[in-house]
Each structure stands twice: as structure tokens, then as C-alpha cells.
Amino acid sequence: MTGSLSHPGRVAQGYRHIATIATLRCACKAVPVLVALSLITSGCASRAQDVLRPLAVAPTGTTRVTMLVATTRKPSEDPGRLYSGDRGTAISLNSVDVSIPPDRNRKIGEVQWPSRMPPNPQKEFAVTQVAKVQSESQAVDWYRKNRNAKHQVIIFVHGFNNTYADAVFRLAQIVHDSGTDAAPILFTWPSRGRVFDYLYDKESANYSRRALEDLILQAAKSPDVSDITILAHSMGGWLAAEALRGVAMREKSIPSKVKNVVLASPDIDIDVFRRQFTEMGRKRPRFVILTSTRDKALEVSGWLSGGVNRLGGSDLGPYVPLLDELGVSVIDTSGVATKDPLGHSAFADSPEIVRLLGRRLAGQSLDGGKTSVADQIGVSAANLAGSAARFAVAAPVAVISPEARAILKEELSSDGAPIKDGRISY
């Protein structure tokens, strides 16, 4: 202690040295992932680019998914793209129909991107119709034509590095493969669809918060809608959490129609999520968080963000009992086989996770009361036998000291905190 006080400059220099080593280690880990990302991106560059141009003749023997698409992107002059990765000055609405090949020609979790135009609808995803939604009455008409008996809506928010077409095809695949019959709404924000535009995408997500808030509120205030589920992936998880926080602040609470929020591999600073969650207020929807400690994309995100762990890449096991009390379920997908070499898209391309999501998408209750954790999200113990997906409930509550547990619970559940020992909990 005396040495530290008598040589502050030397100690500070030592800390800087340690920090530099830590940064270099993180960078060394990140480099192979960045290389992999660039290779994946170069592979995507060879895709057909005008895939949103509708087929001249509607295909037969395929499955159709129709969705309402709300976007803050700038319109493109290319009818095969519809919207670019630039930021628009308004929220644009379209109805888009996607044809999905027969099940015999594809596997669950696959988006079979067209290799050329026009696509072969028997083997590839194809757009069959695109229409502008010009007014609120047209949006209501679309919903009434596509709603199910329970009047359920699912709002999907995509993640980083997604074009408009990427997001459309991904939601079509999720809707088809999960078996949900909820009315699908896509919220697509101005991602440039390029791996090295991470910071641009992050600011674009920030730019789009109010628009997503408005979409959620419009759906919740509609007398035709009874149940809303929000499914958000990666950076879209941050955007969804921010929008829900904004809705709570504008309306004093999150509307009760928003029943479930699924954050898949959320690219959210774990400290930031604690603040977002707290500021949503006491009346929150039920949350499900899909995590993986093998998510390489989130490792890079953490490195770019100053070394702070991302919510979707953290081991939340020790906190699960406490999170469950607060209405948050955690599913660890670390052992799930995925086609994504970065381990970042298991929520959509892993058959077992897609089926699992399908049982709880569209607002079905995730609160199982006294039932088992498996039953809480709609799968029996038999369904989970031999499954690589596991619920992070093994860690005992004792991992967190009673004092820390009490403080954390107070932070996450209170609307305000008194001054204690000269400090206000934040």
C-alpha cells in the first residue's frame, strides 16, 4: 500500500501496461473472427441482388408467407431491392409475399437464397408480390386478412449486417419453420448489410428507436390486436429493449398486450440491459433470452465495445433463479449445432431451437407457475432428452451472496432507490 501511494505514476504505468496486454489479447482473439466475417461477407456478395422483384407467375406447390414490413430505410430506385441501407426520413410500409419451397426440397432453418433471377420457386425462396401500404386503413385491412383466431401479432427486429431482403427472407423462414400463425410484422432498420459497418449500423439502430416505439404502440392500441410477441436478434435486441424502455416512459408502463419478448443472441452491453430492464418499470412482459458462450460475433462486439460482455454471450446461469423471479427465462444454446460458423444464428437455423420458439411465439404464456422449467416454454422433458439446448438452471442460488442478491433484486425491481451510505443505487 505504501509503495502504491508513494509511486502513483509507476503504478498507473503498470496498469496501462496490463490494460495494453489485455487489449492485445482481445484483439488477437478477434482477428480470426473478423477474417471469418469478411469471408462470409465475400461469399454473400455473389448472391443475386434483385431478389425482391416479384415472379411474373405465382408458383404452385409452395408455401406462401405474407408479412407487413415497416422500415426506416431510404427507398431504392431499384425495384429488386426496394430499400437501401441508407436512412430514410419516414416510416415506409409494404406488404410482401414470399414463396417457400416444398419441405421435401429444403431443411428446417435454411434460407435458400436465389442463385439467379428469376428464382426457381421449387428450390429457392421467391417473392411473389410486393405492394405499398398507403394508409392506416390499408394496414388494418392487411392485418384483418392475415390475423389468426387469437388476434396475435409477432414483430421481428433483425440484427446487424442485414439487407432489406435478408430480413424479409429470414422472417419468412422463421414463420414457416416455427409453425406460428400469428400475423408477422417485420421492422427493418437501416443496416448497410456490410460486416465492417458495425458502428454505422449501431447508430442506425439508435436512429430507429422512436419508429419502433410507434409501431409497438400502434399495434397495442388497435382493438383488433390482442397479443403481441417481439422477437429480436443480435443488435435488434438492443433496439427492441430501447424501444420498450421508451414506450414505458411515454405511456408510464408497457402495454399489457405486449406479453412476450424473445431476445436471441442479444448484442447488448450487459450493464446497459440492466438499466433498460429497470427503466421499463414494474409491469414488464415475460422475457426469454437465448445465450451462447460460443458466439464469436458477440465476442467481436464485446471487443469493439471496450471489453464489456454482451448479454447474449454471457453465462447467465448463476443469475437464473433471480431472473426467473423477475419474469426472465434463460436458454443456453452453447451446445446447439448451427450452420452459422460464428454461432450467432442458432435461433433461426437450428431446427430444435426454431421448433422450440414455435411453441411460444405469438404470445403464449411463458409463466409456468409451479411447473418445471421445460414446461414453462412448452416442451416436455421427453422433448428435451438428448437435446443440446439446455435451460440455465443448474447453478445454485448460493453462487450469489444473499447481500448481492438483495441489492441486485432491488436494482432490477424498484422504481427508485433511497440514499444509502452516501450512494443512490444505479
Protein Blocks (a to p, Z undefined) as FASTA:
>chain_A
ZZmmmmmmlmmmmmmmmmmmmmmmmmmmmmmmmmmmmmmmmmmmmpcfklmbccfbdceh
iacdddddddfbdcdfblklopacbdcfbdcddddddddddfklccehiacddfbdcddf
klpccdfbdcddfbfklmmmmmmmmmcfkopacdddddehiafklmmmmmmmmmmmnopa
bdcdddddddehiaklmmmmmmmmmmmmmmmmmmmmmmmmpmkbcbdcdddehjlmmmmm
mmmmmmmmmnopacfklmbccdehiacdfklmmmmmmmnojbdcdddddddfklmklmmm
mmmnoopacfklccfklmmmmmmmnopacddfklpccfblnlpammmmpmklmmmmmmmg
ghiafbehjacfklmnopafklmgopabdcdfkbcfklpcfklmmmmmmmmmpcbdcdee
hiacZZ
